[in-house]
Amino acid sequence: MPLVRTSEEIAAMEAVQRNPRFVAEMLQVQFLTTLESVTRILPPTLKPSSEPLVTAMVGRWRSNCVGDFRGGAINFACSHGDIEGVYTLAMYMDTFRSAIFGREILGEPKKFAASELVHDGSCVKGWVERDGVRLIELEADVPTELGATHVHRSTFNVKSVLRADGVGLQDDAVLTVAESEISLWSNRVGEGNVKLGGTIHDPLDEIPVVAIRTATFVQGELDTRCRPLDRIPADEFLPYAYGKLDYWPALDSRPANRELHATSKSAPPVLD
């Protein structure tokens, strides 16, 4: 494959980008949080739903675009105009390809993290771990099989680009909506539990878990198409854009005392 793609290769890539498809199994636990948390987290143009409902999810997928991968997400119920859906606050994937694809095209706030999903009969467990901390941990007992069904899901994300000089956004942010047609061949429901951890980079523990609603374990196929929906002024979206990123100042790995480092035995060697 050439470093500069041919027209045929571009057409093949864009065919996949227009219509990514997945075979998935996902453990989802829905819970109520506080209205204050929802209004603080939702960016401009999105409105809270009638109740502060959050879905924590851990899953694994096969795809037509990025191979196999595992991960998880936190989604807040909301709406834009007459479209009812969810806003993805945080999303974690265990392969670079799946992270890059979702961020570049859909605007998903993906980060690289370890993840696992296991099930034994009606018992299902899943977790997402990053920087040695379990950020999402789900457990469920899902004994009731509802059978094959079809589900439509709308997911909101926001695409934004930082300025090259590191100050602010390059342009207004773009709200996207991914419309997924989901054909489930298994849909098990029951009760579950969710634990949210946090670090300075991923403070999911700031989301209060007020009451658990339900747990589901689903298996099926997802057919997704995404489109731009609205624009958000750059200065209004800036706090939310930085909230998607790791907190760079906490990752300063330079020696605290440069003068001491310069005279220490561990000073970098001089190259010939």
Backbone as CSV, one residue per row, in Angstrom:
resi,resn,N_x,N_y,N_z,CA_x,CA_y,CA_z,C_x,C_y,C_z
1,MET,0.845,-1.201,0.000,0.000,0.000,0.000,0.883,1.255,0.000
2,PRO,0.650,2.222,-0.897,1.467,3.431,-0.931,1.167,4.345,0.252
3,LEU,2.137,5.191,0.578,1.940,6.153,1.656,0.940,7.233,1.272
4,VAL,0.776,7.456,-0.020,-0.271,8.346,-0.520,-1.313,7.464,-1.195
5,ARG,-2.522,7.435,-0.658,-3.534,6.486,-1.117,-4.012,6.785,-2.533
6,THR,-4.314,5.728,-3.265,-4.902,5.857,-4.587,-6.390,6.166,-4.460
7,SER,-6.998,6.567,-5.550,-8.429,6.856,-5.536,-9.238,5.612,-5.184
8,GLU,-8.775,4.437,-5.626,-9.476,3.196,-5.309,-9.377,2.890,-3.809
9,GLU,-8.208,3.104,-3.241,-8.029,2.857,-1.804,-8.840,3.845,-0.976
10,ILE,-8.876,5.087,-1.416,-9.677,6.085,-0.703,-11.155,5.700,-0.726
11,ALA,-11.637,5.256,-1.870,-13.042,4.852,-1.988,-13.344,3.679,-1.058
12,ALA,-12.415,2.723,-0.972,-12.612,1.572,-0.097,-12.633,2.000,1.369
13,MET,-11.728,2.915,1.749,-11.700,3.395,3.132,-12.960,4.178,3.470
14,GLU,-13.396,5.030,2.560,-14.573,5.856,2.839,-15.850,5.023,2.896
15,ALA,-15.888,3.911,2.162,-17.049,3.021,2.247,-17.195,2.461,3.658
16,VAL,-16.064,2.140,4.288,-16.079,1.637,5.663,-16.385,2.760,6.644
17,GLN,-15.765,3.932,6.416,-15.991,5.060,7.314,-17.449,5.504,7.321
18,ARG,-18.114,5.418,6.174,-19.531,5.825,6.096,-20.428,4.872,6.852
19,ASN,-20.052,3.612,6.922,-20.961,2.611,7.471,-20.204,1.540,8.258
20,PRO,-19.645,1.922,9.421,-18.982,0.906,10.251,-20.000,-0.081,10.809
21,ARG,-19.596,-1.357,10.848,-20.490,-2.413,11.334,-19.771,-3.260,12.374
22,PHE,-20.540,-3.735,13.348,-19.947,-4.444,14.469,-20.807,-5.636,14.873
23,VAL,-20.149,-6.675,15.350,-20.808,-7.760,16.084,-20.383,-7.595,17.534
24,ALA,-21.343,-7.497,18.432,-21.020,-7.069,19.792,-21.703,-7.917,20.845
25,GLU,-21.088,-7.935,22.010,-21.762,-8.361,23.236,-21.425,-7.334,24.304
26,MET,-22.471,-6.845,24.996,-22.312,-5.718,25.905,-23.094,-5.943,27.193
27,LEU,-22.436,-5.668,28.295,-23.083,-5.619,29.604,-23.358,-4.151,29.913
28,GLN,-24.618,-3.845,30.193,-25.023,-2.466,30.462,-25.782,-2.396,31.780
29,VAL,-25.396,-1.440,32.618,-26.107,-1.206,33.870,-26.587,0.236,33.865
30,GLN,-27.894,0.427,33.977,-28.478,1.757,34.014,-28.696,2.186,35.458
31,PHE,-28.390,3.467,35.720,-28.605,3.989,37.062,-29.006,5.449,37.005
32,LEU,-29.639,5.900,38.073,-29.996,7.304,38.199,-28.880,8.045,38.906
33,THR,-28.576,9.246,38.416,-27.640,10.128,39.083,-28.405,11.375,39.502
34,THR,-27.711,12.461,39.802,-28.380,13.691,40.191,-28.585,14.587,38.976
35,LEU,-29.621,15.386,39.007,-29.881,16.328,37.916,-28.729,17.325,37.801
36,GLU,-28.133,17.692,38.922,-27.001,18.629,38.899,-25.843,18.053,38.105
37,SER,-25.586,16.763,38.251,-24.497,16.127,37.511,-24.777,16.153,36.014
38,VAL,-26.012,15.895,35.638,-26.367,15.875,34.219,-26.214,17.263,33.600
39,THR,-26.745,18.293,34.241,-26.676,19.643,33.686,-25.241,20.151,33.639
40,ARG,-24.401,19.710,34.554,-22.991,20.130,34.552,-22.208,19.452,33.436
41,ILE,-22.574,18.226,33.101,-21.793,17.425,32.153,-22.226,17.621,30.712
42,LEU,-23.511,17.816,30.462,-23.978,17.952,29.083,-23.476,19.256,28.468
43,PRO,-22.902,19.209,27.265,-22.444,20.427,26.600,-23.616,21.205,26.024
44,PRO,-23.369,22.450,25.600,-24.435,23.258,24.984,-25.067,22.544,23.791
45,THR,-26.322,22.795,23.588,-27.232,22.279,22.552,-27.892,20.962,22.962
46,LEU,-27.385,20.265,23.988,-28.016,19.031,24.460,-28.832,19.321,25.718
47,LYS,-30.002,18.701,25.801,-30.916,18.923,26.912,-31.076,17.640,27.740
48,PRO,-31.170,17.757,29.065,-31.382,16.570,29.901,-32.701,15.886,29.571
49,SER,-32.729,14.579,29.729,-33.979,13.836,29.567,-34.864,14.051,30.785
50,SER,-36.013,13.419,30.771,-36.979,13.626,31.851,-36.483,13.130,33.197
51,GLU,-35.527,12.201,33.183,-34.908,11.742,34.415,-33.409,11.590,34.191
52,PRO,-32.592,11.771,35.243,-31.129,11.741,35.101,-30.588,10.312,34.999
53,LEU,-30.765,9.731,33.815,-30.417,8.334,33.601,-29.039,8.215,32.945
54,VAL,-28.224,7.315,33.501,-26.875,7.066,32.995,-26.741,5.574,32.705
55,THR,-26.024,5.245,31.642,-25.728,3.850,31.315,-24.226,3.630,31.339
56,ALA,-23.780,2.708,32.184,-22.383,2.273,32.191,-22.318,0.968,31.404
57,MET,-21.359,0.878,30.494,-21.295,-0.265,29.591,-19.872,-0.787,29.466
58,VAL,-19.749,-2.118,29.395,-18.492,-2.782,29.064,-18.811,-3.833,28.015
59,GLY,-17.994,-3.915,26.975,-18.297,-4.859,25.908,-17.074,-5.296,25.136
60,ARG,-17.339,-6.134,24.140,-16.305,-6.518,23.181,-16.962,-6.651,21.820
61,TRP,-16.160,-6.355,20.781,-16.700,-6.220,19.447,-15.786,-6.853,18.403
62,ARG,-16.395,-7.263,17.283,-15.698,-7.558,16.038,-16.221,-6.546,15.026
63,SER,-15.413,-6.193,14.035,-15.816,-5.081,13.183,-15.395,-5.270,11.735
64,ASN,-15.928,-4.402,10.860,-15.525,-4.365,9.452,-14.469,-3.288,9.206
65,CYS,-13.938,-2.696,10.299,-13.076,-1.524,10.119,-11.822,-1.509,10.992
66,VAL,-11.885,-2.036,12.215,-10.737,-1.921,13.129,-10.407,-3.243,13.831
67,GLY,-10.895,-4.353,13.306,-10.599,-5.635,13.916,-11.395,-5.876,15.190
68,ASP,-10.838,-6.695,16.080,-11.472,-7.013,17.355,-10.988,-6.046,18.436
69,PHE,-11.881,-5.700,19.358,-11.481,-4.820,20.454,-12.454,-4.954,21.614
70,ARG,-12.025,-4.449,22.765,-12.845,-4.431,23.976,-12.824,-3.033,24.567
71,GLY,-13.811,-2.726,25.394,-13.821,-1.395,25.990,-15.078,-1.139,26.798
72,GLY,-15.305,0.131,27.081,-16.470,0.516,27.869,-16.765,1.995,27.717
73,ALA,-17.912,2.418,28.262,-18.325,3.809,28.097,-19.312,4.205,29.186
74,ILE,-19.447,5.528,29.350,-20.458,6.125,30.220,-21.309,7.043,29.358
75,ASN,-22.618,6.780,29.288,-23.535,7.538,28.439,-24.647,8.174,29.267
76,PHE,-24.924,9.454,28.983,-25.976,10.199,29.681,-27.184,10.377,28.762
77,ALA,-28.362,10.031,29.251,-29.582,10.221,28.464,-29.829,11.716,28.253
78,CYS,-30.185,12.089,27.001,-30.395,13.493,26.680,-31.127,13.595,25.354
79,SER,-31.283,14.824,24.868,-31.953,15.024,23.583,-31.397,16.261,22.892
80,HIS,-31.608,16.282,21.574,-31.308,17.464,20.760,-32.486,17.650,19.830
81,GLY,-33.244,18.703,20.038,-34.474,18.881,19.271,-35.410,17.716,19.528
82,ASP,-35.833,17.053,18.461,-36.746,15.922,18.618,-36.021,14.578,18.637
83,ILE,-34.688,14.587,18.705,-33.912,13.344,18.742,-33.593,12.971,20.184
84,GLU,-34.112,11.856,20.628,-33.800,11.321,21.952,-32.612,10.371,21.827
85,GLY,-31.638,10.510,22.697,-30.469,9.649,22.612,-29.627,9.699,23.858
86,VAL,-28.328,9.470,23.687,-27.391,9.529,24.804,-26.157,10.311,24.373
87,TYR,-25.526,10.960,25.346,-24.270,11.668,25.128,-23.152,10.860,25.768
88,THR,-22.105,10.601,25.006,-20.991,9.815,25.521,-20.034,10.717,26.282
89,LEU,-20.039,10.588,27.598,-19.134,11.370,28.440,-17.717,10.832,28.374
90,ALA,-17.566,9.517,28.437,-16.246,8.888,28.451,-16.325,7.559,27.726
91,MET,-15.230,7.209,27.022,-15.183,5.940,26.307,-13.745,5.438,26.287
92,TYR,-13.592,4.144,26.491,-12.268,3.533,26.603,-12.188,2.302,25.713
93,MET,-11.060,2.157,25.004,-10.841,1.042,24.101,-9.462,0.428,24.358
94,ASP,-9.308,-0.853,24.023,-8.035,-1.521,24.309,-7.158,-1.685,23.074
95,THR,-7.542,-1.084,21.935,-6.673,-1.075,20.761,-6.595,0.348,20.220
96,PHE,-5.435,0.696,19.664,-5.256,2.031,19.114,-6.150,2.261,17.901
97,ARG,-6.327,1.240,17.067,-7.149,1.418,15.865,-8.583,1.792,16.214
98,SER,-9.165,1.090,17.164,-10.550,1.396,17.535,-10.661,2.784,18.167
99,ALA,-9.638,3.196,18.911,-9.653,4.524,19.525,-9.548,5.614,18.474
100,ILE,-8.622,5.446,17.517,-8.412,6.459,16.491,-9.633,6.580,15.583
101,PHE,-10.196,5.457,15.148,-11.353,5.469,14.246,-12.509,6.249,14.874
102,GLY,-12.840,5.945,16.123,-13.966,6.598,16.776,-13.736,8.067,17.034
103,ARG,-12.517,8.436,17.413,-12.215,9.842,17.690,-12.220,10.672,16.405
104,GLU,-11.561,10.168,15.355,-11.383,10.960,14.148,-12.671,11.142,13.352
105,ILE,-13.518,10.121,13.332,-14.699,10.170,12.470,-15.946,10.577,13.260
106,LEU,-16.242,9.874,14.338,-17.470,10.138,15.079,-17.316,11.216,16.141
107,GLY,-16.077,11.497,16.554,-15.868,12.445,17.640,-15.998,11.828,19.019
108,GLU,-15.915,10.507,19.097,-16.034,9.834,20.395,-14.830,10.165,21.282
109,PRO,-15.046,10.344,22.585,-13.953,10.736,23.498,-13.130,9.530,23.952
110,LYS,-12.583,8.796,23.007,-11.934,7.530,23.335,-10.536,7.723,23.902
111,LYS,-10.222,6.893,24.888,-8.889,6.795,25.455,-8.484,5.327,25.476
112,PHE,-7.198,5.088,25.547,-6.670,3.728,25.564,-6.710,3.182,26.984
113,ALA,-7.269,1.973,27.174,-7.381,1.363,28.502,-7.547,-0.143,28.356
114,ALA,-7.261,-0.859,29.441,-7.488,-2.299,29.479,-8.943,-2.576,29.833
115,SER,-9.464,-3.687,29.325,-10.864,-4.009,29.559,-11.074,-5.509,29.504
116,GLU,-12.137,-5.970,30.195,-12.474,-7.392,30.163,-13.969,-7.565,30.386
117,LEU,-14.507,-8.594,29.751,-15.911,-8.966,29.907,-15.985,-10.478,29.978
118,VAL,-16.601,-11.010,31.044,-16.719,-12.457,31.207,-18.142,-12.783,31.629
119,HIS,-18.627,-13.941,31.188,-19.956,-14.361,31.623,-19.973,-15.867,31.846
120,ASP,-20.708,-16.262,32.850,-20.861,-17.662,33.231,-22.330,-17.885,33.545
121,GLY,-23.050,-18.463,32.591,-24.494,-18.608,32.768,-25.149,-17.239,32.782
122,SER,-25.909,-16.945,33.823,-26.588,-15.651,33.912,-25.738,-14.590,34.598
123,CYS,-24.565,-14.979,35.101,-23.690,-14.028,35.793,-22.697,-13.408,34.810
124,VAL,-22.664,-12.082,34.767,-21.797,-11.362,33.840,-21.028,-10.297,34.610
125,LYS,-19.731,-10.180,34.313,-18.901,-9.162,34.936,-18.074,-8.465,33.858
126,GLY,-17.792,-7.187,34.078,-16.952,-6.443,33.148,-16.278,-5.292,33.852
127,TRP,-15.123,-4.902,33.326,-14.409,-3.783,33.920,-13.547,-3.078,32.882
128,VAL,-13.239,-1.810,33.191,-12.289,-1.005,32.427,-11.257,-0.474,33.415
129,GLU,-9.978,-0.621,33.066,-8.900,-0.197,33.963,-7.903,0.673,33.209
130,ARG,-7.529,1.789,33.835,-6.560,2.709,33.244,-5.678,3.289,34.340
131,ASP,-4.386,3.355,34.084,-3.427,3.850,35.074,-3.539,3.085,36.395
132,GLY,-3.843,1.782,36.303,-3.918,0.947,37.492,-5.178,1.109,38.320
133,VAL,-6.173,1.831,37.802,-7.412,2.100,38.543,-8.602,1.543,37.771
134,ARG,-9.472,0.813,38.455,-10.714,0.343,37.851,-11.683,1.525,37.746
135,LEU,-11.843,2.041,36.539,-12.721,3.184,36.331,-14.182,2.778,36.240
136,ILE,-14.445,1.651,35.596,-15.799,1.119,35.466,-15.762,-0.347,35.881
137,GLU,-16.616,-0.731,36.795,-16.705,-2.125,37.224,-18.174,-2.501,37.343
138,LEU,-18.590,-3.485,36.533,-19.987,-3.885,36.474,-20.143,-5.350,36.858
139,GLU,-21.224,-5.640,37.552,-21.621,-7.017,37.867,-23.123,-7.128,37.657
140,ALA,-23.567,-8.264,37.135,-24.998,-8.426,36.902,-25.395,-9.890,36.928
141,ASP,-26.639,-10.126,37.302,-27.282,-11.433,37.162,-28.469,-11.214,36.234
142,VAL,-28.396,-11.817,35.049,-29.393,-11.547,33.997,-30.067,-12.862,33.579
143,PRO,-30.967,-13.372,34.404,-31.555,-14.685,34.138,-32.658,-14.702,33.086
144,THR,-33.244,-13.543,32.760,-34.414,-13.506,31.891,-34.023,-13.183,30.457
145,GLU,-34.309,-14.101,29.553,-34.026,-13.900,28.127,-35.280,-13.371,27.435
146,LEU,-35.173,-12.151,26.864,-36.314,-11.555,26.177,-36.371,-11.937,24.707
147,GLY,-35.309,-12.534,24.185,-35.323,-13.002,22.807,-34.869,-11.949,21.813
148,ALA,-34.860,-12.332,20.549,-34.387,-11.460,19.478,-35.259,-10.214,19.367
149,THR,-34.601,-9.087,19.088,-35.333,-7.833,18.942,-34.491,-6.852,18.132
150,HIS,-35.117,-5.760,17.715,-34.422,-4.708,16.975,-34.494,-3.421,17.782
151,VAL,-33.365,-2.720,17.869,-33.274,-1.492,18.654,-32.654,-0.394,17.796
152,HIS,-33.202,0.805,17.886,-32.591,1.981,17.266,-31.970,2.833,18.364
153,ARG,-30.727,3.282,18.146,-30.041,4.078,19.163,-29.386,5.288,18.520
154,SER,-29.574,6.459,19.142,-28.917,7.692,18.707,-27.890,8.092,19.759
155,THR,-26.657,8.309,19.312,-25.574,8.650,20.232,-24.941,9.964,19.802
156,PHE,-24.879,10.916,20.736,-24.308,12.227,20.458,-22.840,12.268,20.899
157,ASN,-22.002,12.852,20.043,-20.619,13.149,20.380,-20.275,14.524,19.828
158,VAL,-19.119,15.040,20.229,-18.700,16.361,19.759,-17.268,16.287,19.247
159,LYS,-17.059,16.761,18.004,-15.733,16.810,17.403,-15.161,18.213,17.569
160,SER,-13.915,18.284,18.042,-13.244,19.569,18.181,-11.750,19.376,17.965
161,VAL,-11.067,20.451,17.574,-9.636,20.406,17.296,-8.945,21.517,18.073
162,LEU,-7.882,21.184,18.802,-7.112,22.184,19.521,-6.270,23.009,18.553
163,ARG,-6.059,24.275,18.883,-5.185,25.118,18.076,-3.746,24.597,18.128
164,ALA,-3.009,24.832,17.062,-1.627,24.367,16.981,-0.729,25.027,18.020
165,ASP,-1.084,26.263,18.469,-0.263,26.922,19.484,-0.650,26.508,20.900
166,GLY,-1.610,25.581,21.013,-1.977,25.052,22.319,-2.922,25.907,23.126
167,VAL,-3.512,26.940,22.527,-4.400,27.842,23.251,-5.772,27.839,22.592
168,GLY,-6.740,27.178,23.209,-8.100,27.192,22.706,-8.333,26.211,21.568
169,LEU,-9.514,26.319,20.959,-9.905,25.458,19.853,-9.660,26.151,18.517
170,GLN,-9.358,25.363,17.504,-9.090,25.890,16.172,-10.333,26.503,15.544
171,ASP,-11.503,25.916,15.849,-12.755,26.359,15.230,-13.895,25.917,16.133
172,ASP,-15.097,26.263,15.738,-16.259,25.794,16.487,-16.287,24.273,16.523
173,ALA,-16.849,23.733,17.595,-17.011,22.287,17.710,-18.236,21.838,16.921
174,VAL,-18.240,20.571,16.532,-19.334,20.019,15.736,-20.009,18.886,16.504
175,LEU,-21.284,19.057,16.789,-22.070,17.994,17.409,-22.432,16.974,16.343
176,THR,-22.138,15.699,16.611,-22.495,14.628,15.683,-23.542,13.721,16.321
177,VAL,-24.260,13.004,15.476,-25.169,11.974,15.957,-24.901,10.697,15.166
178,ALA,-24.644,9.623,15.874,-24.472,8.310,15.256,-25.775,7.540,15.430
179,GLU,-26.378,7.182,14.320,-27.633,6.422,14.334,-27.298,4.951,14.107
180,SER,-27.603,4.125,15.086,-27.279,2.698,15.016,-28.545,1.863,14.964
181,GLU,-28.593,0.968,13.995,-29.648,-0.043,13.932,-29.056,-1.329,14.520
182,ILE,-29.643,-1.803,15.604,-29.069,-2.908,16.365,-30.007,-4.108,16.299
183,SER,-29.503,-5.194,15.745,-30.276,-6.434,15.669,-29.742,-7.392,16.721
184,LEU,-30.521,-7.593,17.766,-30.094,-8.448,18.868,-30.636,-9.856,18.679
185,TRP,-29.765,-10.855,18.844,-30.246,-12.231,18.870,-30.336,-12.761,20.297
186,SER,-29.780,-12.005,21.249,-29.939,-12.338,22.663,-30.058,-11.047,23.456
187,ASN,-31.030,-10.996,24.364,-31.289,-9.802,25.165,-31.716,-10.248,26.555
188,ARG,-30.737,-10.358,27.447,-30.983,-10.850,28.793,-31.055,-9.681,29.767
189,VAL,-32.004,-9.747,30.704,-32.195,-8.653,31.656,-32.184,-9.207,33.079
190,GLY,-31.879,-8.308,34.001,-31.854,-8.692,35.409,-31.407,-7.529,36.269
191,GLU,-30.684,-7.859,37.326,-30.220,-6.846,38.265,-28.705,-6.757,38.225
192,GLY,-28.194,-5.565,38.552,-26.748,-5.392,38.503,-26.257,-4.345,39.469
193,ASN,-24.954,-4.121,39.398,-24.318,-3.127,40.253,-23.211,-2.448,39.457
194,VAL,-22.915,-1.202,39.802,-21.872,-0.448,39.128,-21.008,0.262,40.161
195,LYS,-19.688,0.213,39.948,-18.740,0.970,40.749,-17.917,1.825,39.795
196,LEU,-17.811,3.118,40.109,-17.042,4.041,39.281,-15.835,4.539,40.069
197,GLY,-14.659,4.366,39.499,-13.442,4.871,40.105,-13.003,6.141,39.417
198,GLY,-11.897,6.708,39.887,-11.459,7.947,39.277,-10.007,8.273,39.535
199,THR,-9.445,9.054,38.627,-8.119,9.634,38.771,-8.225,11.090,38.337
200,ILE,-7.126,11.827,38.413,-7.143,13.217,37.975,-7.418,13.313,36.474
201,HIS,-7.107,12.249,35.736,-7.342,12.232,34.294,-8.740,11.734,33.933
202,ASP,-9.301,10.888,34.758,-10.596,10.252,34.489,-11.435,10.244,35.768
203,PRO,-11.992,11.395,36.159,-12.705,11.479,37.441,-14.143,10.964,37.387
204,LEU,-14.312,9.705,36.962,-15.665,9.152,36.874,-16.319,9.002,38.240
205,ASP,-15.495,8.946,39.284,-16.058,8.818,40.632,-16.804,10.074,41.077
206,GLU,-16.762,11.139,40.271,-17.538,12.335,40.579,-19.007,12.183,40.188
207,ILE,-19.344,11.097,39.490,-20.727,10.866,39.075,-21.448,10.091,40.183
208,PRO,-22.408,10.693,40.876,-23.116,9.979,41.940,-24.000,8.855,41.386
209,VAL,-23.913,7.686,41.991,-24.806,6.576,41.663,-25.928,6.593,42.699
210,VAL,-27.079,7.130,42.316,-28.181,7.322,43.261,-29.008,6.052,43.417
211,ALA,-29.341,5.410,42.304,-30.160,4.195,42.359,-29.956,3.393,41.081
212,ILE,-29.797,2.070,41.239,-29.646,1.192,40.087,-31.020,0.912,39.493
213,ARG,-31.130,1.028,38.172,-32.390,0.752,37.501,-32.460,-0.700,37.016
214,THR,-31.592,-1.063,36.080,-31.654,-2.401,35.501,-30.317,-2.761,34.886
215,ALA,-30.152,-4.038,34.599,-28.946,-4.524,33.927,-29.367,-5.361,32.732
216,THR,-28.597,-5.252,31.635,-28.860,-6.048,30.445,-27.545,-6.594,29.902
217,PHE,-27.633,-7.778,29.319,-26.498,-8.353,28.600,-27.006,-8.725,27.223
218,VAL,-26.467,-8.045,26.201,-26.995,-8.211,24.854,-25.907,-8.715,23.920
219,GLN,-26.338,-9.442,22.896,-25.459,-9.904,21.835,-26.158,-9.650,20.509
220,GLY,-25.416,-9.073,19.556,-26.049,-8.775,18.283,-25.146,-8.015,17.343
221,GLU,-25.745,-7.456,16.283,-25.030,-6.728,15.239,-25.451,-5.264,15.236
222,LEU,-24.479,-4.370,15.007,-24.727,-2.938,14.955,-24.347,-2.404,13.583
223,ASP,-25.263,-1.669,12.976,-25.049,-1.024,11.688,-25.165,0.478,11.934
224,THR,-24.060,1.223,11.784,-24.003,2.612,12.244,-23.709,3.577,11.104
225,ARG,-24.383,4.725,11.138,-24.090,5.843,10.243,-24.093,7.124,11.068
226,CYS,-23.115,7.992,10.801,-22.958,9.206,11.582,-23.083,10.435,10.692
227,ARG,-23.550,11.550,11.267,-23.672,12.793,10.511,-23.506,13.984,11.451
228,PRO,-23.044,15.115,10.911,-22.990,16.334,11.721,-24.396,16.852,11.983
229,LEU,-24.598,17.401,13.178,-25.945,17.799,13.574,-26.045,19.284,13.919
230,ASP,-24.993,19.829,14.547,-25.065,21.211,15.018,-23.641,21.705,15.262
231,ARG,-23.496,23.021,15.457,-22.218,23.612,15.803,-22.307,24.246,17.185
232,ILE,-21.192,24.174,17.924,-21.111,24.766,19.250,-19.959,25.769,19.221
233,PRO,-20.191,27.029,19.575,-19.107,28.015,19.554,-17.888,27.530,20.336
234,ALA,-16.700,27.803,19.780,-15.459,27.277,20.340,-15.283,27.648,21.806
235,ASP,-15.573,28.912,22.155,-15.349,29.328,23.543,-16.324,28.658,24.499
236,GLU,-17.518,28.290,24.008,-18.496,27.626,24.868,-18.142,26.161,25.103
237,PHE,-17.550,25.527,24.090,-17.242,24.101,24.243,-15.870,23.857,24.868
238,LEU,-15.027,24.879,24.956,-13.656,24.689,25.426,-13.548,23.933,26.749
239,PRO,-14.330,24.259,27.805,-14.199,23.500,29.056,-14.518,22.014,28.897
240,TYR,-15.454,21.697,28.010,-15.824,20.301,27.784,-14.744,19.591,26.956
241,ALA,-14.139,20.310,26.019,-13.065,19.730,25.215,-11.881,19.357,26.099
242,TYR,-11.496,20.246,27.012,-10.389,19.937,27.906,-10.764,18.839,28.894
243,GLY,-12.048,18.725,29.207,-12.483,17.654,30.102,-12.323,16.276,29.501
244,LYS,-12.235,16.192,28.172,-12.038,14.904,27.510,-10.580,14.453,27.544
245,LEU,-9.678,15.388,27.809,-8.253,15.104,27.737,-7.686,14.718,29.092
246,ASP,-6.535,14.058,29.082,-5.788,13.881,30.315,-5.298,15.250,30.787
247,TYR,-5.049,15.359,32.087,-4.599,16.626,32.662,-3.084,16.694,32.532
248,TRP,-2.625,17.355,31.448,-1.204,17.344,31.096,-0.275,17.771,32.231
249,PRO,-0.588,18.797,33.044,0.354,19.203,34.088,0.690,18.085,35.077
250,ALA,-0.230,17.141,35.261,0.035,16.040,36.197,0.963,14.996,35.600
251,LEU,1.302,15.125,34.321,2.163,14.153,33.652,3.569,14.700,33.407
252,ASP,3.926,15.776,34.107,5.263,16.355,33.988,6.265,15.404,34.644
253,SER,7.100,14.775,33.830,8.052,13.780,34.341,9.476,14.312,34.441
254,ARG,9.640,15.615,34.284,10.976,16.186,34.409,11.434,16.157,35.859
255,PRO,12.753,16.121,36.107,13.255,16.190,37.481,12.811,17.478,38.146
256,ALA,12.481,17.391,39.437,12.023,18.573,40.159,13.137,19.600,40.310
257,ASN,14.387,19.128,40.401,15.523,20.026,40.587,16.490,19.818,39.431
258,ARG,16.438,20.716,38.438,17.263,20.543,37.256,18.755,20.657,37.575
259,GLU,19.103,21.539,38.518,20.512,21.724,38.860,21.075,20.453,39.469
260,LEU,20.273,19.807,40.332,20.705,18.555,40.936,20.850,17.489,39.866
261,HIS,19.918,17.454,38.928,19.969,16.445,37.861,21.218,16.622,37.002
262,ALA,21.572,17.875,36.733,22.710,18.143,35.858,24.024,17.660,36.453
263,THR,24.105,17.569,37.773,25.352,17.162,38.427,25.288,15.756,38.988
264,SER,24.157,15.071,38.757,24.000,13.744,39.347,24.622,12.683,38.462
265,LYS,24.804,11.487,39.035,25.358,10.365,38.288,24.399,9.880,37.208
266,SER,23.114,10.259,37.347,22.126,9.796,36.362,21.955,10.758,35.207
267,ALA,22.847,11.758,35.100,22.743,12.716,33.993,22.886,11.977,32.670
268,PRO,22.194,12.441,31.626,22.250,11.758,30.329,23.685,11.678,29.802
269,PRO,24.059,10.575,29.211,25.424,10.430,28.694,25.659,11.337,27.500
270,VAL,26.919,11.707,27.290,27.304,12.486,26.127,27.553,11.541,24.972
271,LEU,26.861,11.783,23.852,26.984,10.912,22.697,28.167,11.323,21.836
272,ASP,28.887,10.349,21.293,30.008,10.644,20.408,29.507,11.187,19.082
